[in-house]
Amino acid sequence: MQSESGGSPWPGQVTVRELADGREIRYFDDRATDGPVHEAVDTRPLGEPPHAGELRLDVLTGEWVTIAGHRMNRTFLPSAADCPLDATRDPARPTEVPDVDYDVVVFANRFPSYAPLVVGPASAGHPEVLGPPDRPATGHCDVIVFSSDHQASVVDLPAERLRTIVEAWAQRTAELSADPTVAEVFVFENSGEEIGVTLSHPHGQVYAYPVVPPRSAQLIERARQYRAATGSNLLADVLAAELAERRRVVLRGEHFSAYVPRAARWPVEVHLAPHRDVPDLAALDDAERNELGGIYQELLRRVNRFHPGIDRVPYISGWHQAPTGEDRKLGRLHLQLFSLLRAPGKLKYLAGSESGMGAWINDTTPERIADRLREVGV
Ligand SMILES: [Zn+2]
């Protein structure tokens, strides 16, 4: 079946299985096959599934803070031989993935910040005059593993694998958004030990938050004011303005374009947005999904080449999607890709002004960042 814009559909297949503690695991295969697949059983004695922590309101800022004390015990930089994201190649060393091989897998994090299961009441709140009581940190935290190869890197994966990753992003966004307790779905990837990655195996995450996170709330408020004043979508007009000015545009595809935002706050930062108004990854059609993986890899490649003398740059990449609730029309899908690396061996620390006051100071200019990201393209 062809989509309206003529793209061919994803040729893969999804198989849903269950882990020993009841968490679901989804195998996304690059290509569909006949017959049963991924029938291996999780043999670990895991006990009960993880449960939700709690949310407390910071009454001074109005922001919810997630208290997830159980995450202190999570796996931290295991040796390659103990990697929980590998396939279970040796039955004596079962991992999070029961089968002997896979293309892409998605499962609920064993040490989640948000979980659907609530155990007991949230802790007693402060006096009511100071705001609402604590609430359980319900939601979902998915891990998406991009390859069974521990040493692989997203930039080097084949095109058909990127297509599968995009499919997993889109399908999980749709499924998690359908949960009425979910306010927003955030698809993201942290790469590089420098920024606190606890597992080096190539993977990303999906957080389904029970409340709209602070950055989104701020963006939605700005978009609301803009719509009241102009009748237009703020993010759509930002993209149009960047494409018209061209000064900070890094690349233009058929369905997506990338630009450095006018007020970039990180030493390396680029945004990627679809040309069509869509709220989230789930709303992308086949032609858009087919193009996205290649453009994403190209941006990562350029970020990796950004600083002379090194070929890997730690990065954070996050898909900002529209909230699921009544403000959905104010949001618009876009990717924010950035690095804290100012120069080889030098990280930008979020010091007094940024951490204490949220007042950002960028030591370079967005125009210089754009020049460099164009220069290192091929
Ligand atoms: Zn691994």
Boltz pocket constraint, residues with backbone or C-beta under 6 A from the ligand:
constraints:
  - pocket:
      binder: B
      contacts: [[A, 80], [A, 83], [A, 84], [A, 85], [A, 86], [A, 148], [A, 149], [A, 150], [A, 201]]
      max_distance: 6.0
